[in-house]
């Protein structure tokens, strides 16, 4: 089988090439696992950002609705206060006329 030193050299070269191929295969596998882990992490972060964005949009919509309701409420309260002021001023005028 190993008749000359050239045969031994060929066996050593073959085993070296095999070890280098195994090393590169292992490095490629580890790189792929790392990239997959990063991809999963980025996906989770994107979902979190998407949920935060949806929450902010919902809050904006509710704030706009509440703002519209609040403006209507304030206008109604102003008209009620104006009516109360008119009643008080008319009551003061009528009491002043009664005292004369």
C-alpha positions as a Markdown table, in Angstrom:
| # | Residue | x | y | z |
|---|---|---|---|---|
| 1 | Unk | 0.0 | 0.0 | 0.0 |
| 2 | Unk | 2.6 | 2.6 | 1.0 |
| 3 | Unk | 5.4 | 1.6 | -1.2 |
| 4 | Unk | 7.1 | 5.0 | -1.5 |
| 5 | Unk | 7.3 | 8.3 | 0.3 |
| 6 | Unk | 5.2 | 9.8 | -2.4 |
| 7 | Unk | 2.3 | 7.5 | -1.4 |
| 8 | Unk | 2.6 | 8.7 | 2.2 |
| 9 | Unk | 2.7 | 12.3 | 1.0 |
| 10 | Unk | -0.5 | 11.8 | -1.0 |
| 11 | Unk | -2.3 | 10.3 | 2.0 |
| 12 | Unk | -1.2 | 13.2 | 4.2 |
| 13 | Unk | -2.4 | 15.7 | 1.6 |
| 14 | Unk | -5.7 | 14.0 | 1.3 |
| 15 | Unk | -6.2 | 13.9 | 5.0 |
| 16 | Unk | -5.2 | 17.6 | 5.3 |
| 17 | Unk | -7.7 | 18.6 | 2.5 |
| 18 | Unk | -10.4 | 16.6 | 4.4 |
| 19 | Unk | -9.6 | 18.4 | 7.7 |
| 20 | Unk | -9.6 | 21.8 | 6.0 |
| 21 | Unk | -13.0 | 21.0 | 4.3 |
| 22 | Unk | -14.4 | 19.9 | 7.6 |
| 23 | Unk | -13.2 | 23.1 | 9.3 |
| 24 | Unk | -14.7 | 25.3 | 6.6 |
| 25 | Unk | -18.0 | 23.3 | 6.8 |
| 26 | Unk | -18.1 | 23.8 | 10.5 |
| 27 | Unk | -17.3 | 27.6 | 10.2 |
| 28 | Unk | -20.0 | 27.9 | 7.5 |
| 29 | Unk | -22.5 | 26.1 | 9.7 |
| 30 | Unk | -21.7 | 28.3 | 12.7 |
| 31 | Unk | -21.9 | 31.5 | 10.6 |
| 32 | Unk | -25.4 | 30.4 | 9.3 |
| 33 | Unk | -26.6 | 29.8 | 12.8 |
| 34 | Unk | -25.4 | 33.2 | 13.9 |
| 35 | Unk | -27.1 | 34.9 | 11.0 |
| 36 | Unk | -30.3 | 33.0 | 11.7 |
| 37 | Unk | -30.1 | 34.1 | 15.3 |
| 38 | Unk | -29.6 | 37.7 | 14.2 |
| 39 | Unk | -32.5 | 37.4 | 11.8 |
| 40 | Unk | -34.8 | 36.1 | 14.6 |
| 41 | Unk | -33.8 | 38.9 | 16.9 |
| 42 | Unk | -34.4 | 41.5 | 14.2 |
| 43 | Unk | -37.8 | 40.0 | 13.5 |
| 44 | Unk | -38.7 | 40.2 | 17.2 |
| 45 | Unk | -37.6 | 43.8 | 17.4 |
| 46 | Unk | -39.6 | 44.6 | 14.3 |
| 47 | Unk | -42.7 | 43.1 | 15.9 |
| 48 | Unk | -42.1 | 45.2 | 19.1 |
| 49 | Unk | -41.7 | 48.4 | 17.0 |
| 50 | Unk | -44.8 | 47.5 | 15.0 |
| 51 | Unk | -46.8 | 47.0 | 18.2 |
| 52 | Unk | -45.5 | 50.3 | 19.7 |
| 53 | Unk | -46.5 | 52.1 | 16.4 |
| 54 | Unk | -50.0 | 50.6 | 16.5 |
| 55 | Unk | -50.3 | 51.7 | 20.2 |
| 56 | Unk | -49.2 | 55.2 | 19.3 |
| 57 | Unk | -51.7 | 55.4 | 16.4 |
| 58 | Unk | -54.5 | 54.1 | 18.6 |
| 59 | Unk | -53.6 | 56.7 | 21.3 |
| 60 | Unk | -53.6 | 59.5 | 18.7 |
| 61 | Unk | -57.0 | 58.4 | 17.4 |
| 62 | Unk | -58.5 | 58.3 | 20.9 |
| 63 | Unk | -56.8 | 61.6 | 21.8 |
| 64 | Unk | -58.3 | 63.2 | 18.6 |
| 65 | Unk | -61.8 | 61.8 | 19.5 |
| 66 | Unk | -61.4 | 63.0 | 23.1 |
| 67 | Unk | -60.2 | 66.4 | 21.9 |
| 68 | Unk | -63.3 | 66.8 | 19.7 |
| 69 | Unk | -65.5 | 65.7 | 22.6 |
| 70 | Unk | -63.7 | 68.1 | 24.9 |
| 71 | Unk | -64.2 | 71.0 | 22.6 |
| 72 | Unk | -67.9 | 70.3 | 22.4 |
| 73 | Unk | -68.1 | 69.9 | 26.2 |
| 74 | Unk | -66.2 | 73.2 | 26.7 |
| 75 | Unk | -68.6 | 75.1 | 24.3 |
| 76 | Unk | -71.6 | 73.6 | 26.1 |
| 77 | Unk | -70.2 | 74.6 | 29.5 |
| 78 | Unk | -69.5 | 78.1 | 28.2 |
| 79 | Unk | -73.1 | 78.5 | 27.0 |
| 80 | Unk | -74.3 | 77.2 | 30.4 |
| 81 | Unk | -72.1 | 79.7 | 32.2 |
| 82 | Unk | -73.3 | 82.5 | 30.0 |
| 83 | Unk | -76.9 | 81.6 | 30.7 |
| 84 | Unk | -76.1 | 81.6 | 34.5 |
| 85 | Unk | -74.4 | 85.0 | 34.3 |
| 86 | Unk | -77.4 | 86.4 | 32.4 |
| 87 | Unk | -79.8 | 85.1 | 35.0 |
| 88 | Unk | -77.7 | 86.5 | 37.8 |
| 89 | Unk | -77.4 | 89.9 | 36.1 |
| 90 | Unk | -81.1 | 90.0 | 35.4 |
| 91 | Unk | -81.8 | 89.0 | 39.0 |
| 92 | Unk | -79.6 | 91.8 | 40.3 |
| 93 | Unk | -81.2 | 94.3 | 38.0 |
| 94 | Unk | -84.7 | 93.3 | 39.1 |
| 95 | Unk | -83.7 | 93.3 | 42.8 |
| 96 | Unk | -82.1 | 96.8 | 42.3 |
| 97 | Unk | -85.4 | 98.1 | 40.7 |
| 98 | Unk | -87.4 | 96.6 | 43.6 |
| 99 | Unk | -85.3 | 98.4 | 46.2 |
| 100 | Unk | -85.9 | 101.9 | 44.6 |
